[in-house]
C-alpha cells in the first residue's frame, strides 16, 4: 500500500510540473531548434557506444545459453541453433537502428 501511495504522489507531482514545461515558448523565429552540432555528435556517439556495449553483452549471453543447451541435449541442436540465430538478429537489429538514428540526427543538422 505504501508503494502505491508513493507512486500516486509522484504522479501528482509530475502532473503539476508538466503544464508549466509545455507552456514555455522558446522556439526561435525561424522554426529551427538551436542545437549544437558538437553536442549532437557526442550524444549520437555515446548512444551508439552504449547500444554496441549492450549488444555485445546480449549476444554473449545468447551464445553461451545456446552452447549450454546444445551440450545438455545434442539432439535439439537444430532448434536451439535456429532460436539463437533469430535472437542474435533481433539484438543486432536494435544496434543498427541506434546507429541509423544517430546518423540521421547528425545529418539533419
Secondary structure, 3 states (H helix, E strand, C coil): CHHHHHHHHHHHHHHHHHHHHHHCCCCCCCCCCCCCHHHHHHHHHHHHHHHHHHHHHHHHHHHHHHHHHHHHCHHHHHHHHHHHHHHHHHHHHHHHHHHHHHHHHHHHC
